[in-house]
Amino acid sequence: MTSPADLIVTAATIRTVAADAAASATAFAVRDGRIVAVGSAGEVEVLRGPRTRVLDVGGGAVYPGFVDVHNHHALAGRTALFELTLPPSLTLDEILDRVAEKARSLPEDAWIIGGVVASTLLPTLANTAARQRLDDAAGGRPVVIAEDSRHNRWANSRALELAGIRADAIPAGGVTVLDPDDGTPTGVLLEAAGIPVQEAYDRAGGLTAAQHRQASAHGVGLANSYGITAFQDAGVSLDILEALSGLDADHALNAWVVSSLLVNDEIFGFDPVGSALIDRGEEFRTAHHRPDFVKIFLDGVPPARTASFLEPYVPDVVHGAHFHGETTMDLDELHGWLRRVAERGLGAKVHCTGDGSARLVLDAVERLRAEGFTTAVQIAHGQFLADSDIPRLAELDVTADISPFIWFPGIIPQMLAEVLGERAEHSQPNRALIDAGALVAGGSDWPVSESPNPLEGIQGLVTRADPLHRAPGTLWPEQAITAEEALQVFTRNAARAMGLDGETGSIEVGKSADFVVLDRDAIGGPAEGIIDARVLSTWFAGREVYSAE
């Protein structure tokens, strides 16, 4: 006799997102955290026993748990719990007021860490007068504020002093922006130039192991509240690895997590990175935590002109008329790293925000495939791709890790237009990628995006407009995809990209019982209302890990 189920779920709409099964069902059964039957209520009813819990969603809808292929959950948790939170809409005066208010609650030598400032504000900050205003607001305390891409920082005089950054001691990496009048560092630090201030903060104490664990747990909990039951952290430290493995050992990790071990570090200031970190990854593998990827920063971000493009940027007085940006590695070095990690059975997530860096990845993977390696490779962001390179993603089995949260009309597209001109209007060619057969996987890049809400990303993919109505207009509407495709991008596709498609990403027999209960079928109505659906509960391995009640 078949054992009774622990849980039976029934609903008017259950979107299984299964590739080789019915797209919808009205019931499924769970035993020992795994799905054991999917079908009609009558078919599943035979597994009901005296102790079986029945969850009847009624007119609501059940989707697989959402999967986020690109976030920084611990950074988001740390920001929420331990840092000064600044919305990107704030003016310089408003930022200084918030810093002054925070300073009044802290000891005289305490660091003020926080973010974000809008990338559009950086030119206003890049002078001695603005840095001195930050000094005054902080009352002499060291301050470091992240810019909205999280690639760049604004630091005050005390933070620069503690980091050893002076006019005659400029960091070797990144760009330290100098005041054109007096030649001193303004405190605007692009890419790796900001790492010394992060290291100075860490020397002063940084976060404790307990705080790192709190940050990870908080980040996972916030993700659960948006229906997310699996994600890939796009750049981890030893502290984050230890927090995740510790949470899972205590049965407190309520999501599948795939970690990306940093090969190089252009923005975080983590230590160790590269081989020293990769060598330790396996120490932290647990039932639900998989250190299966590495992360390579191949370029920066377009607004700071640190991304690599095939065609030059709009001319400016600093870079001239023929500046394309640069990559952190050449073809041989990138291929060498991809080959080394492939030999260890690891996948690679490669940060590329320009079409030049994306082409370099494809060229390196072409070599790798010719050598017989099938290792997973993701182009992270991939918002700009040459037309001729789009078919190559499918041909070379390279995933497009897309972030539809940060291309909506708004601050970032405004900055893209300033540095790229008309090219900024042709970003995120998602329709073309899918039509070419490429695997497109959805990621939030949270906390670069203000929330990890997959419904926000799904709606943006369909409408090519801002679901939060922060800015008017659409972005290249010809590249819209269907609601059903967008749901796959944030479930089955993302799970496959992370190597988790055998565990999660769809409601199928044998998979983990990871699902989200919505108050309506979000993708079954008008596209403009997708984001209005509400998450009622989130379930991971058959357990309720979030409830809106």
ZAMARGU-4260 file (C-alpha; in steps of 0.2 Angstrom, whole numbers, plus 5000, padded with zeros to 4 digits):
<rodrens>
0) 5000/5000/5000 | 5007/5017/4995 | 5011/5028/5011 | 5000/5043/5014 | 5006/5060/5009
5) 5011/5072/5023 | 5004/5087/5013 | 4991/5088/4998 | 4990/5105/4990 | 4974/5110/4979
10) 4971/5125/4969 | 4961/5132/4955 | 4978/5135/4946 | 4994/5126/4949 | 5007/5131/4936
15) 5020/5116/4936 | 5032/5124/4924 | 5037/5107/4919 | 5045/5104/4902 | 5038/5087/4898
20) 5022/5087/4908 | 5005/5096/4908 | 5008/5115/4911 | 4995/5115/4924 | 4987/5104/4937
25) 4974/5106/4952 | 4983/5096/4965 | 5000/5088/4971 | 5005/5078/4985 | 5021/5079/4996
30) 5030/5066/5007 | 5046/5069/5016 | 5049/5086/5008 | 5047/5079/4990 | 5033/5079/4978
35) 5026/5062/4975 | 5011/5065/4964 | 5004/5079/4952 | 4988/5079/4944 | 4969/5082/4947
40) 4962/5083/4965 | 4954/5066/4962 | 4970/5058/4957 | 4980/5064/4972 | 4966/5061/4984
45) 4971/5043/4985 | 4987/5048/4995 | 4977/5057/5008 | 4978/5049/5025 | 4972/5053/5043
50) 4987/5064/5046 | 4988/5072/5029 | 4988/5091/5030 | 4977/5098/5016 | 4981/5115/5009
55) 4967/5121/4999 | 4972/5137/4990 | 4954/5140/4982 | 4954/5153/4969 | 4973/5157/4972
60) 4987/5151/4962 | 5002/5140/4966 | 5019/5142/4956 | 5036/5133/4959 | 5046/5142/4971
65) 5055/5157/4962 | 5073/5155/4958 | 5085/5170/4957 | 5101/5166/4947 | 5110/5182/4953
70) 5109/5191/4970 | 5120/5196/4985 | 5109/5190/4999 | 5121/5192/5013 | 5125/5210/5007
75) 5107/5214/5007 | 5105/5206/5024 | 5120/5216/5031 | 5113/5232/5023 | 5096/5230/5031
80) 5103/5225/5048 | 5119/5234/5051 | 5121/5249/5039 | 5114/5266/5035 | 5100/5264/5021
85) 5099/5277/5009 | 5086/5277/4994 | 5094/5281/4978 | 5082/5296/4975 | 5090/5306/4989
90) 5099/5323/4985 | 5116/5327/4992 | 5108/5338/5005 | 5096/5324/5010 | 5111/5311/5011
95) 5121/5323/5022 | 5106/5325/5034 | 5104/5306/5035 | 5123/5304/5039 | 5123/5318/5052
100) 5108/5309/5060 | 5117/5293/5061 | 5133/5300/5067 | 5124/5308/5082 | 5120/5290/5088
105) 5137/5283/5086 | 5154/5284/5096 | 5166/5297/5090 | 5177/5284/5081 | 5163/5273/5074
110) 5162/5270/5055 | 5147/5274/5045 | 5144/5262/5032 | 5129/5262/5020 | 5121/5266/5003
115) 5116/5270/4991 | 5120/5286/4981 | 5113/5287/4964 | 5126/5285/4950 | 5119/5301/4942
120) 5125/5310/4958 | 5143/5305/4956 | 5149/5320/4946 | 5142/5331/4960 | 5152/5322/4973
125) 5168/5322/4964 | 5176/5337/4972 | 5184/5343/4988 | 5170/5354/4994 | 5158/5339/4993
130) 5170/5328/5003 | 5172/5341/5016 | 5153/5343/5018 | 5153/5324/5021 | 5167/5326/5034
135) 5156/5339/5043 | 5140/5329/5043 | 5150/5314/5051 | 5158/5324/5064 | 5175/5317/5060
140) 5169/5299/5059 | 5175/5288/5044 | 5161/5286/5031 | 5159/5275/5016 | 5144/5275/5005
145) 5141/5263/4991 | 5134/5270/4974 | 5119/5261/4966 | 5128/5249/4956 | 5138/5243/4971
150) 5154/5245/4961 | 5159/5262/4966 | 5160/5271/4983 | 5161/5289/4990 | 5172/5291/5006
155) 5176/5305/5017 | 5193/5312/5022 | 5194/5301/5038 | 5190/5285/5028 | 5203/5290/5015
160) 5216/5293/5029 | 5213/5276/5037 | 5214/5268/5020 | 5230/5276/5016 | 5223/5285/5001
165) 5232/5302/4997 | 5237/5312/4982 | 5254/5303/4983 | 5247/5286/4987 | 5234/5282/4974
170) 5227/5263/4974 | 5234/5253/4960 | 5217/5246/4955 | 5201/5255/4949 | 5200/5274/4947
175) 5203/5286/4961 | 5194/5302/4955 | 5205/5318/4959 | 5199/5336/4961 | 5204/5345/4945
180) 5208/5361/4955 | 5219/5354/4970 | 5223/5337/4964 | 5218/5328/4980 | 5206/5312/4981
185) 5188/5318/4981 | 5183/5302/4989 | 5174/5295/4973 | 5182/5278/4971 | 5178/5268/4956
190) 5179/5249/4956 | 5194/5242/4965 | 5200/5259/4971 | 5187/5257/4984 | 5194/5241/4991
195) 5207/5249/5003 | 5193/5258/5012 | 5183/5242/5014 | 5199/5234/5021 | 5201/5248/5033
200) 5184/5246/5040 | 5187/5227/5042 | 5203/5231/5051 | 5193/5241/5063 | 5182/5226/5067
205) 5170/5224/5053 | 5156/5211/5057 | 5157/5197/5069 | 5154/5179/5064 | 5137/5180/5072
210) 5133/5195/5063 | 5137/5187/5046 | 5126/5173/5050 | 5112/5185/5055 | 5115/5194/5039
215) 5113/5178/5028 | 5098/5172/5038 | 5090/5189/5036 | 5093/5189/5017 | 5086/5172/5015
220) 5071/5177/5025 | 5068/5192/5014 | 5070/5181/4999 | 5057/5169/5005 | 5045/5183/5008
225) 5045/5186/4989 | 5042/5167/4985 | 5061/5163/4982 | 5066/5146/4987 | 5083/5145/4977
230) 5096/5158/4972 | 5114/5160/4967 | 5124/5172/4977 | 5135/5180/4964 | 5151/5183/4975
235) 5155/5175/4992 | 5168/5177/5005 | 5173/5164/5018 | 5162/5173/5031 | 5147/5170/5019
240) 5152/5152/5016 | 5153/5149/5034 | 5137/5157/5038 | 5127/5147/5025 | 5135/5130/5030
245) 5131/5134/5048 | 5113/5138/5045 | 5110/5122/5035 | 5119/5112/5048 | 5106/5119/5061
250) 5092/5116/5048 | 5089/5134/5047 | 5093/5137/5028 | 5077/5139/5020 | 5082/5139/5002
255) 5094/5130/4990 | 5109/5141/4988 | 5123/5140/4975 | 5138/5150/4979 | 5150/5159/4967
260) 5168/5159/4973 | 5178/5174/4968 | 5192/5172/4956 | 5196/5191/4957 | 5188/5204/4967
265) 5186/5221/4959 | 5173/5228/4972 | 5171/5219/4988 | 5187/5218/4997 | 5186/5200/5002
270) 5201/5190/5007 | 5205/5177/5001 | 5200/5176/4983 | 5206/5166/4968 | 5214/5149/4971
275) 5215/5151/4990 | 5196/5153/4991 | 5192/5140/4978 | 5203/5127/4987 | 5192/5129/5002
280) 5175/5129/4994 | 5171/5110/4997 | 5173/5113/5016 | 5156/5122/5016 | 5145/5110/5005
285) 5130/5105/5014 | 5113/5097/5009 | 5106/5114/5003 | 5122/5124/5000 | 5132/5121/4984
290) 5148/5130/4981 | 5148/5125/4963 | 5153/5141/4954 | 5166/5154/4953 | 5164/5172/4949
295) 5175/5182/4937 | 5174/5201/4936 | 5178/5204/4918 | 5173/5222/4917 | 5164/5235/4927
300) 5149/5246/4924 | 5145/5257/4909 | 5140/5273/4919 | 5158/5273/4926 | 5165/5269/4909
305) 5173/5253/4916 | 5163/5241/4905 | 5171/5235/4889 | 5163/5239/4873 | 5166/5235/4855
310) 5162/5253/4850 | 5169/5268/4859 | 5160/5277/4873 | 5152/5295/4870 | 5168/5306/4870
315) 5172/5315/4886 | 5186/5326/4892 | 5194/5312/4902 | 5194/5298/4890 | 5193/5306/4873
320) 5184/5300/4858 | 5191/5282/4856 | 5189/5274/4873 | 5181/5257/4873 | 5184/5252/4891
325) 5194/5238/4897 | 5193/5220/4903 | 5202/5213/4918 | 5209/5199/4909 | 5214/5195/4891
330) 5208/5180/4881 | 5222/5168/4887 | 5220/5172/4905 | 5201/5171/4905 | 5203/5154/4895
335) 5216/5148/4908 | 5204/5151/4923 | 5189/5144/4914 | 5199/5128/4910 | 5206/5127/4928
340) 5188/5128/4936 | 5181/5116/4923 | 5194/5103/4927 | 5188/5105/4945 | 5170/5102/4940
345) 5165/5120/4944 | 5154/5132/4933 | 5158/5150/4930 | 5148/5166/4932 | 5157/5180/4922
350) 5152/5198/4925 | 5150/5207/4908 | 5141/5223/4906 | 5148/5228/4889 | 5147/5219/4872
355) 5166/5218/4871 | 5168/5208/4887 | 5153/5197/4882 | 5162/5193/4866 | 5178/5189/4875
360) 5169/5176/4886 | 5161/5168/4870 | 5178/5167/4862 | 5186/5159/4878 | 5171/5147/4879
365) 5173/5142/4861 | 5191/5136/4865 | 5185/5127/4880 | 5171/5118/4871 | 5184/5113/4857
370) 5194/5105/4871 | 5179/5094/4877 | 5174/5104/4892 | 5155/5105/4895 | 5156/5115/4911
375) 5142/5128/4915 | 5146/5146/4910 | 5135/5161/4913 | 5137/5178/4906 | 5131/5189/4921
380) 5120/5204/4915 | 5124/5202/4897 | 5113/5218/4894 | 5123/5223/4878 | 5127/5209/4865
385) 5132/5211/4847 | 5119/5204/4835 | 5132/5192/4829 | 5135/5185/4846 | 5117/5181/4851
390) 5117/5165/4842 | 5133/5160/4849 | 5126/5158/4867 | 5115/5144/4861 | 5129/5136/4850
395) 5141/5137/4865 | 5129/5132/4879 | 5132/5149/4888 | 5118/5155/4899 | 5112/5173/4899
400) 5110/5178/4917 | 5099/5194/4915 | 5094/5207/4928 | 5078/5215/4922 | 5076/5225/4938
405) 5090/5237/4933 | 5086/5241/4915 | 5069/5249/4918 | 5068/5268/4912 | 5075/5277/4927
410) 5092/5282/4934 | 5103/5268/4927 | 5096/5270/4909 | 5098/5288/4910 | 5117/5286/4914
415) 5118/5273/4900 | 5112/5286/4888 | 5124/5299/4893 | 5139/5287/4890 | 5133/5276/4876
420) 5121/5287/4866 | 5108/5278/4856 | 5115/5261/4860 | 5107/5263/4877 | 5090/5260/4869
425) 5095/5243/4863 | 5098/5234/4880 | 5093/5217/4886 | 5089/5208/4869 | 5079/5194/4878
430) 5067/5190/4864 | 5081/5188/4852 | 5091/5177/4864 | 5076/5165/4867 | 5072/5164/4849
435) 5090/5159/4846 | 5088/5145/4858 | 5099/5152/4872 | 5095/5148/4890 | 5089/5164/4898
440) 5089/5164/4917 | 5082/5178/4929 | 5092/5187/4943 | 5088/5202/4953 | 5106/5208/4957
445) 5098/5213/4974 | 5103/5224/4983 | 5108/5233/4967 | 5090/5232/4964 | 5080/5238/4978
450) 5070/5222/4981 | 5072/5204/4974 | 5053/5203/4969 | 5053/5191/4955 | 5035/5197/4950
455) 5044/5214/4947 | 5056/5206/4935 | 5043/5195/4926 | 5032/5210/4923 | 5047/5220/4916
460) 5051/5206/4904 | 5034/5206/4897 | 5030/5225/4896 | 5048/5232/4895 | 5042/5246/4906
465) 5044/5250/4925 | 5031/5240/4935 | 5033/5253/4949 | 5029/5268/4938 | 5045/5277/4943
470) 5048/5283/4925 | 5038/5283/4909 | 5042/5274/4893 | 5047/5257/4887 | 5064/5250/4883
475) 5066/5242/4866 | 5048/5234/4867 | 5052/5223/4852 | 5062/5212/4864 | 5047/5208/4876
480) 5044/5190/4880 | 5028/5181/4885 | 5022/5180/4903 | 5024/5161/4902 | 5042/5163/4896
485) 5045/5176/4909 | 5039/5163/4923 | 5051/5150/4916 | 5065/5163/4916 | 5063/5164/4935
490) 5059/5146/4939 | 5065/5131/4928 | 5078/5141/4918 | 5086/5149/4933 | 5087/5132/4941
495) 5095/5124/4926 | 5107/5138/4925 | 5113/5134/4943 | 5113/5115/4941 | 5098/5113/4952
500) 5085/5108/4939 | 5085/5090/4946 | 5080/5097/4963 | 5069/5112/4960 | 5062/5125/4948
505) 5046/5115/4943 | 5032/5106/4952 | 5036/5088/4946 | 5037/5071/4955 | 5053/5068/4963
510) 5058/5086/4966 | 5059/5096/4982 | 5042/5103/4987 | 5047/5121/4984 | 5032/5132/4980
515) 5024/5149/4982 | 5006/5152/4985 | 4999/5168/4977 | 4982/5177/4979 | 4979/5176/4960
520) 4986/5169/4944 | 4999/5183/4942 | 5003/5179/4924 | 4985/5174/4919 | 4979/5192/4918
525) 4984/5209/4911 | 5003/5210/4911 | 5002/5227/4919 | 4995/5219/4935 | 5008/5205/4937
530) 5016/5214/4951 | 5000/5217/4960 | 4999/5198/4965 | 5002/5195/4983 | 5013/5181/4990
535) 5002/5172/5003 | 5015/5159/5008 | 5031/5151/5003 | 5036/5133/5005 | 5053/5125/5005
540) 5055/5106/5006 | 5037/5104/5011 | 5038/5117/5025 | 5030/5133/5026 | 5045/5146/5028
545) 5035/5162/5025 | 5017/5167/5028 | 5009/5184/5025 | 4997/5182/5040
</rodrens>
